[in-house]
């Protein structure tokens, strides 16, 4: 397998690999400003309160770090969202989509969270199931996928697209090992699905970071008036998707920034996830839902792992962004 330069960055000797990866991250501006103010307040508290203030601050910091490293990453949450579309065909009213993303099998808590998510999908029984990339973090964990994902099923099928980590670690092997389970990868292609007599188009694209994304091919010859759902790992492709008439994009990639707090937003975001980082948003007529994902680096604060149930509704869109 030929790896991209980005793949080599991961295994490049320290510190060069780390430096190259950090260049692809963007820290939230509100966090940077708040960090400076917080450091000043800590210094003032220490000067006025002496060692007692220092002990309190260290204890509070340690407790927060423990929670972020050991507790929240192991507490996934089932999110339910109704998405409202003024152009939704009446026959698609109530269509339920189960959305999983960024399993990152190989990281701590990832397998446990994925088993939990699969159990949630079996209980919820969505009409359609989708996985929007980054199934593994390490090549040696590809073999774990069948045992974890075998129970998944849905009347309209189970579909997936790759993420950058899948490309780095062995996409061909992932596709082959999941094929017997009926999990179909949409690689710059589409499927026409029929639900209660009404057709919709489900399209999927390759990863743009290290693959060969082709939106034109994925959406070619879509019937006029067909409701279009796009699976794309990278959320910042939303504007290109909108230009091609997509109604709903489902994405992952960002993990919500791992730390997400009110007024501060996401702490740190990867390339291709800087504009649409978490939850629900809209560009022009196209809506997007960005999953926080199930795995990844075991650091979460205000941003728990998630599995998602989305229900399509025939009503005007009234909110610009939710999380």
Buried (B, 14 or more C-beta within 10 A) or exposed (E): EEBEEBBEBBEBEEEEBEEBBEEEEBBBEBBEEBEEEEEEEBEEBBEEEEEEBEEEBEEEEEEEEEBBBEEBBBEBEBBEBEBBBEEBBEBBBBBBBBBBBBBBBBBBBBBBBBBBBBEBBEEBEBBBBBBBBBBBBBBEBBEBBEEBBBEBBBEBBBBBBBBBBBBBBBBEBBBEBBEEBBBBBBBBBBBEBEBEEBBBBBBBBBBBBBBEBBBEBBBEEBEEEBBBBBBBBBBBBBEBBBEBBBBBBBBBBBBBBBBBBEEBBBBBBBBBBBEBBBBBBBBEEBBBBBBBBBBBBBBBBBBBBBBBBBBBBBEEBEEEEEB
